[in-house]
Amino acid sequence: MNTRNNIFFSVAIKINELPKDLPLQSLSVYFALVSLQVLKKCSNENIWLKWPNDLYNQDIKFGGIITNVIGSFAIIGIGINIYKTEDFGYVNCDNKNNKNIIQAILNKLHEKLSWIELFEEYKLEFEKSRNLFFNINNSSEKISLSQAILNNDGSITINGERFFSMR
């Protein structure tokens, strides 16, 4: 894959510098929403967030966010395809270069938007995932999101079982 035309970067943020109402188990959702807000401003395409943290253009994945907590830091990995690749879709950001998009995401992170504020947006994004399925722990068992209950931390409950991710 040609990585020169796409964005792949990581950011380390001290946990005590994150919004006070942000649950640690919600980090990937939070950073995906921040990234989505920036990308929506630079693109007029139909981009949305698939539960829990994948970026989609119509029905094709073009990016994702993953986080890890190491000591007192949250490590955020962001991957966004700005140009078409053989394996993934892309989002057109009106000829903005990668450096400007990265800077816009970093600037948005500095705003320290509250989890409660972003979660209202996430509820709307989650509805776009209702017709999708996910695999449990990389097994072949597929579960529909149609009956999922979205919890306040971004996790879902299906048939009494709680899920934080698709892994």
FIVEXLO-304868 format. One line per 3 residues: number of its first residue (from 1); their letters; for each residue x negated, y negated, z negated of C-alpha. Coordinates in steps of 0.2 Angstrom, whole numbers. Layout:
<pts>
NUM) a) X:Y:Z ~ ...
</pts>
This chain:
<pts>
1) mnt) 0:0:0 ~ -6:-18:4 ~ -7:-26:-13
4) rnn) -14:-42:-7 ~ 3:-47:-1 ~ 12:-43:-18
7) iff) 11:-48:-36 ~ 4:-37:-49 ~ -1:-44:-66
10) sva) -1:-42:-84 ~ 2:-54:-99 ~ -2:-52:-117
13) iki) 8:-62:-129 ~ 7:-62:-148 ~ 23:-54:-155
16) nel) 24:-68:-168 ~ 25:-80:-153 ~ 40:-72:-145
19) pkd) 58:-78:-148 ~ 63:-74:-166 ~ 79:-65:-161
22) lpl) 71:-54:-148 ~ 71:-35:-153 ~ 55:-27:-149
25) qsl) 64:-12:-140 ~ 71:-26:-129 ~ 55:-33:-122
28) svy) 56:-25:-105 ~ 74:-31:-102 ~ 69:-49:-108
31) fal) 54:-51:-97 ~ 63:-43:-82 ~ 77:-56:-85
34) vsl) 64:-70:-86 ~ 56:-64:-70 ~ 73:-62:-61
37) qvl) 78:-80:-66 ~ 62:-87:-57 ~ 65:-76:-42
40) kkc) 83:-81:-40 ~ 77:-99:-39 ~ 65:-96:-25
43) sne) 75:-84:-15 ~ 93:-85:-8 ~ 94:-66:-6
46) niw) 105:-54:-16 ~ 93:-50:-30 ~ 98:-42:-46
49) lkw) 92:-32:-61 ~ 96:-13:-62 ~ 97:-6:-79
52) pnd) 85:-7:-89 ~ 71:-17:-80 ~ 70:-14:-61
55) lyn) 72:-28:-49 ~ 82:-25:-33 ~ 86:-34:-17
58) qdi) 103:-27:-12 ~ 101:-9:-15 ~ 82:-7:-13
61) kfg) 70:-9:-27 ~ 56:-22:-25 ~ 49:-24:-42
64) gii) 49:-19:-60 ~ 43:-23:-78 ~ 35:-12:-91
67) tnv) 30:-17:-108 ~ 19:-10:-122 ~ 16:-16:-140
70) igs) -2:-14:-145 ~ -6:-20:-162 ~ 1:-38:-164
73) fai) 3:-40:-145 ~ 16:-37:-132 ~ 8:-32:-116
76) igi) 19:-35:-101 ~ 16:-28:-84 ~ 25:-36:-69
79) gin) 25:-29:-51 ~ 34:-39:-37 ~ 34:-35:-19
82) iyk) 35:-52:-10 ~ 32:-44:7 ~ 39:-28:15
85) ted) 29:-12:12 ~ 31:6:18 ~ 37:12:1
88) fgy) 47:-2:-6 ~ 58:-17:-2 ~ 54:-35:-5
91) vnc) 60:-52:-9 ~ 57:-67:1 ~ 53:-82:-9
94) dnk) 54:-96:3 ~ 35:-95:8 ~ 30:-98:-10
97) nnk) 13:-91:-13 ~ 9:-78:-26 ~ 0:-90:-38
100) nii) 15:-101:-38 ~ 27:-87:-42 ~ 15:-81:-56
103) qai) 14:-98:-63 ~ 33:-101:-63 ~ 35:-84:-72
106) lnk) 22:-90:-85 ~ 31:-107:-87 ~ 48:-98:-90
109) lhe) 40:-87:-103 ~ 34:-103:-112 ~ 52:-109:-114
112) kls) 55:-95:-126 ~ 73:-92:-121 ~ 83:-84:-135
115) wie) 87:-66:-133 ~ 106:-70:-136 ~ 106:-83:-122
118) lfe) 97:-71:-110 ~ 108:-56:-115 ~ 124:-65:-109
121) eyk) 116:-65:-92 ~ 110:-47:-94 ~ 128:-41:-97
124) lef) 133:-48:-80 ~ 117:-40:-72 ~ 122:-23:-80
127) eks) 139:-22:-72 ~ 129:-21:-55 ~ 122:-5:-61
130) rnl) 138:4:-65 ~ 139:14:-49 ~ 121:21:-52
133) ffn) 114:36:-60 ~ 98:40:-70 ~ 88:55:-74
136) inn) 85:60:-92 ~ 67:62:-97 ~ 62:65:-79
139) sse) 73:80:-78 ~ 85:84:-64 ~ 100:80:-74
142) kis) 108:64:-68 ~ 119:53:-79 ~ 131:40:-72
145) lsq) 131:23:-79 ~ 149:21:-75 ~ 154:25:-93
148) ail) 139:18:-102 ~ 142:6:-116 ~ 129:-8:-116
151) nnd) 122:-12:-134 ~ 116:-28:-140 ~ 98:-24:-138
154) gsi) 100:-19:-120 ~ 100:0:-123 ~ 115:10:-118
157) tin) 126:23:-126 ~ 133:37:-116 ~ 143:52:-124
160) ger) 137:46:-141 ~ 118:47:-135 ~ 108:31:-135
163) ffs) 95:27:-121 ~ 82:13:-120 ~ 75:18:-103
166) mr) 76:30:-89 ~ 60:40:-94
</pts>
